Amino acid sequence: MSGEFVEVNGTRLYCEITGAADAPVVVFVHGFSLDTRMWDGQVEAFAGWYRVVRYDLRGFGRSAVPEAGVPYRHDEDLIGLLDTLGIERAVLVGLSMGGAVALNVVLRHPERVSALVLAASVLPGFETPGFDALTRPIWRAGRTGGADAARALWLDCPLFEVVSETPGSRAALREIVSDYSGWGWTERDPGAWAEPDSVAQLGRIGAPTLVVIGERDLGDMRRMADALASGIPGAQKVVMPGLGHLPNMEDAEAFNSVVLDFLLQKPSA
């Protein structure tokens, strides 16, 4: 495994690459407040078949934080990373916010995506009143009380109920979130979604797609998974019994099996 910093679109992104250089590529895109470490349970399993790329999105992990007032797009950062690494096409595996980034990439640059895995994915343009009510106080706490106040509420919210039931996964989650700078809670994010109304454009997606959702994830998350599976032509959907919002951390072996079973029956390069 090699870790490196890459200059992309005027910022600095941290990435790690594992596996044979001539293998097809899979890129893992993490969720909000997380970083490359959330995929620790996937690297070895996928490196037997793929060149595995995982990276910290702008503002997370070891990547640079956004500059105040300077617009950017996560999807264009990912395309820039692929360009810099000389990768023409890749499988994208995105979780939660990372799923929304992957969606934006496939909608704007379909030729760059060979297959798509959306795990507990956010769907821009889909109304989530329950999730909004749950998270609004967390962002308010960040604005008024700082990152630590928001972090405490975030870690204790129902989104992470299942992962918190497994000691090892709970410890890993808390370590990653504790290392997060918290800028997303305390600052106004100048980032823009290239395709904010993705929900209306799902029919344009032609890449083989797998939608993964935990049986115990929040209701709004499960409804977004339903919308993704019904809206993307030919999409497959897997509900993982007993799992929640972070299925790859809650049961890495089961998650790996589900995703690899899907990918290895599809063209992946």
C-alpha positions in Angstrom: 0.0 0.0 0.0 1.3 3.4 -0.9 0.0 6.7 0.5 0.6 10.0 -1.4 -0.6 13.5 -1.7 -1.8 14.6 -5.2 -2.3 18.2 -6.4 -5.8 18.4 -7.9 -7.9 21.4 -8.9 -5.9 23.8 -6.7 -6.1 21.6 -3.7 -4.2 18.7 -2.1 -5.8 15.3 -1.8 -4.5 12.3 0.1 -4.9 8.9 -1.5 -3.7 5.3 -1.0 -3.3 2.8 -3.8 -3.1 -1.0 -3.3 -2.9 -3.9 -5.9 -1.4 -4.6 -9.3 -0.9 -1.6 -11.5 -2.4 -3.4 -14.5 -5.6 -4.5 -12.7 -9.0 -2.9 -13.2 -9.5 0.0 -10.8 -12.0 0.4 -7.9 -12.2 3.7 -6.1 -13.8 3.9 -2.7 -15.4 7.3 -1.7 -16.1 7.8 2.0 -18.9 9.4 3.9 -19.2 12.7 5.8 -16.8 13.2 8.7 -15.0 10.0 7.7 -11.8 9.3 5.6 -9.9 6.5 3.9 -9.7 4.5 7.1 -13.4 3.6 6.9 -12.4 1.2 4.1 -9.8 -0.7 6.0 -11.9 -3.8 5.9 -12.2 -3.7 2.1 -8.7 -3.2 0.9 -7.2 -6.7 1.2 -10.4 -8.4 -0.1 -10.6 -6.2 -3.2 -6.9 -6.0 -3.9 -7.0 -9.6 -5.1 -9.1 -8.5 -8.1 -8.6 -4.8 -8.4 -6.2 -1.9 -8.1 -7.7 -0.3 -5.1 -7.8 3.5 -4.8 -9.2 5.2 -1.7 -8.8 8.9 -1.0 -9.8 11.6 1.5 -12.3 14.1 0.0 -11.4 17.8 0.1 -11.9 18.9 3.8 -11.6 15.4 5.3 -8.8 13.2 6.6 -5.4 14.3 5.5 -6.7 16.3 2.5 -6.7 20.1 2.5 -9.7 21.9 3.7 -11.6 24.1 1.3 -10.7 27.8 1.0 -13.3 30.1 2.3 -15.5 31.4 -0.5 -13.7 29.4 -3.2 -16.2 27.2 -5.1 -15.3 23.5 -5.8 -17.0 20.2 -6.6 -16.2 16.8 -5.1 -17.0 15.1 -8.4 -14.6 17.2 -10.3 -11.9 16.6 -7.6 -12.4 12.8 -8.2 -12.1 13.2 -12.0 -9.0 15.3 -11.5 -7.6 12.6 -9.2 -8.3 9.9 -11.9 -6.6 12.0 -14.5 -3.5 12.6 -12.4 -3.2 8.9 -11.6 -3.7 8.0 -15.3 -6.9 6.1 -14.7 -9.4 6.2 -17.6 -12.2 4.1 -16.1 -13.0 2.8 -12.6 -15.6 1.1 -10.5 -16.9 3.7 -8.0 -18.0 2.5 -4.5 -19.5 5.4 -2.5 -21.1 5.4 0.9 -23.6 8.0 2.1 -22.2 11.4 1.0 -19.6 9.4 -1.0 -22.5 7.8 -2.9 -23.7 11.3 -3.9 -20.2 12.1 -5.2 -20.2 8.9 -7.3 -23.6 9.7 -8.6 -22.4 13.2 -9.7 -19.4 11.6 -11.5 -21.5 9.1 -13.4 -24.0 11.7 -14.5 -21.4 14.2 -15.7 -18.7 11.7 -16.9 -20.4 8.4 -17.7 -17.5 7.3 -19.8 -15.3 7.2 -16.7 -17.4 4.8 -14.7 -17.4 1.1 -15.4 -19.7 0.1 -12.6 -21.3 1.8 -9.6 -21.9 0.6 -6.0 -24.1 2.9 -3.9 -24.1 2.0 -0.2 -26.4 3.9 2.1 -26.2 6.6 -0.5 -27.4 10.1 -0.3 -29.6 11.1 -3.3 -29.4 14.8 -4.1 -32.9 16.2 -4.8 -34.7 13.6 -2.6 -36.6 15.0 0.3 -35.4 13.7 3.7 -37.5 15.4 6.4 -36.6 12.9 9.1 -32.9 13.0 8.5 -33.0 16.8 8.2 -34.7 17.1 11.6 -32.1 14.7 13.1 -29.1 16.6 11.8 -30.2 20.2 12.0 -29.4 20.5 15.7 -25.9 19.0 15.1 -25.0 21.7 12.6 -26.5 24.4 14.9 -24.3 23.1 17.7 -21.3 23.4 15.4 -22.0 27.0 14.5 -22.6 28.0 18.1 -20.5 25.7 20.2 -17.7 24.6 17.9 -16.6 21.3 16.3 -16.5 19.3 19.6 -20.1 20.1 20.4 -21.2 19.0 17.0 -19.0 15.9 17.1 -20.5 14.7 20.4 -24.0 14.9 19.0 -23.0 13.4 15.6 -21.4 10.3 17.2 -24.4 9.7 19.4 -27.1 10.1 16.7 -29.2 7.1 15.5 -27.2 7.0 12.3 -24.5 5.1 14.0 -26.6 2.9 16.3 -25.6 -0.4 14.7 -21.9 0.3 14.3 -21.7 1.3 17.9 -22.9 -2.1 18.9 -19.7 -3.7 17.7 -16.7 -2.6 20.0 -14.0 -2.7 17.2 -16.1 -0.8 14.7 -17.3 1.6 17.4 -13.7 2.4 18.3 -12.7 2.8 14.7 -15.6 5.2 14.0 -14.9 7.3 17.0 -11.2 7.5 16.1 -11.9 8.7 12.6 -14.5 11.2 13.6 -12.4 12.5 16.4 -9.6 13.2 13.9 -12.0 15.1 11.6 -11.3 18.9 11.7 -15.0 19.6 12.0 -14.9 22.4 9.4 -18.1 21.2 7.8 -20.0 21.9 11.0 -18.4 25.3 11.8 -17.8 26.9 8.4 -19.9 27.6 5.4 -19.0 25.0 2.7 -18.3 26.7 -0.6 -18.7 23.4 -2.4 -21.4 22.9 -5.0 -23.2 19.8 -6.3 -22.8 19.6 -10.0 -26.0 17.7 -10.3 -28.1 18.8 -7.3 -31.3 17.2 -8.7 -29.8 13.8 -9.3 -33.1 12.1 -8.4 -34.6 13.4 -11.6 -31.8 12.1 -13.8 -31.4 8.5 -12.6 -32.8 7.2 -15.8 -29.6 8.4 -17.7 -27.3 6.1 -15.7 -26.1 3.3 -17.9 -23.4 1.8 -15.7 -24.1 -1.5 -14.0 -25.3 -0.5 -10.5 -25.7 -2.1 -7.1 -27.6 -0.4 -4.4 -26.7 -1.6 -0.9 -28.7 -0.7 2.2 -28.7 -1.9 5.8 -32.0 -3.3 7.1 -31.6 -1.1 10.2 -30.5 2.1 8.5 -32.7 5.2 8.9 -36.0 5.4 7.2 -35.0 8.2 4.8 -31.9 6.3 3.8 -34.0 3.2 3.0 -36.3 5.3 0.9 -33.4 6.8 -1.0 -32.2 3.3 -1.7 -35.6 2.4 -3.0 -35.6 5.4 -5.3 -32.1 4.6 -6.6 -32.9 1.0 -7.3 -36.2 1.8 -9.1 -34.8 4.8 -10.9 -31.5 3.5 -12.3 -32.1 1.2 -15.2 -31.2 -2.4 -14.4 -30.0 -1.6 -10.9 -29.7 -4.4 -8.4 -30.6 -3.9 -4.7 -29.3 -5.8 -1.7 -30.7 -5.3 1.8 -28.2 -6.4 4.4 -29.9 -8.0 7.4 -29.3 -6.5 10.8 -26.9 -3.8 9.5 -27.2 0.0 9.6 -25.6 3.0 7.9 -22.0 1.7 7.8 -22.4 -1.9 6.5 -18.8 -2.1 5.4 -17.6 -1.4 8.9 -20.3 -3.3 10.7 -19.8 -6.6 8.8 -16.9 -6.2 6.4 -16.9 -9.8 5.3 -20.6 -9.8 4.4 -20.3 -6.4 2.6 -17.2 -7.5 0.6 -19.0 -10.7 -0.5 -22.1 -8.8 -1.7 -20.1 -6.2 -3.6 -17.6 -8.6 -5.1 -20.3 -11.1 -6.1 -21.9 -8.2 -8.1 -18.8 -6.8 -9.6 -17.2 -10.0 -10.7 -20.2 -10.9 -12.8 -20.0 -7.6 -14.6 -17.4 -6.1 -17.0 -15.2 -4.0 -14.7 -12.7 -2.3 -17.1 
